[in-house]
Every structure is written in structure tokens, then in C-alpha cells.
Amino acid sequence: MTIQVLGSGCPSCQKLKAHAQEAIATLGWNDVEISKVADMNTIMEMGVMLTPALAVDDEVLSSGKILSVQDIISLLQEKQK
């Protein structure tokens, strides 16, 4: 599984990435990669108009807000089903 944080690197994007890292640590998932996508063309190709955004395996699950750690955990657990 790959989690992608989409955004320019602003404080909101950095906070979302930190929340994603904390969610992964809380779940104890060691085989998850977190990557940062800052290229605006790639972000727009993924259909994102508002950042920060969170995608899992190239599927955008949220955009335009900073998800809480618990929100990310819920999304990841749902995605695993």
C-alpha cells in the first residue's frame, strides 16, 4: 500500500503527512510507504483541485482538508476490506 500526500509542501500538507505517519504507526503497519506528490500537473491529473489531499494507491480519498489521525485510520481500515 502506498499513501500519497498531494500538495505543494505548505504547512497543511506537512501536517497531513504527519497525521498519515502517525496513523500508520498506530496501526502498526510496517509495509506502507508514504510519498509526497508536489508536482501540480500530477495533482491535477489525479482530479485534485484543493490541497492538501490524501490518496491511497493512486485513489484520492480526501482533498481540501487536514484529516485527523483517526479519520486516516478509518479510511485505511476501510480500504483494507
NORFEN-V247368 format. One record per helix or strand. SS is the DSSP state (h for helix, s for strand). FROM is the first residue (numbers start at 0). TO is the last residue. Records with the same first field share a line. If there is no record, write none. Layout:
# NORFEN-V247368
SS->FROM-TO ; FROM-TO
This chain:
# NORFEN-V247368
s->1-5 ; 32-36 ; 52-55 ; 58-62
h->10-26 ; 39-44 ; 68-79
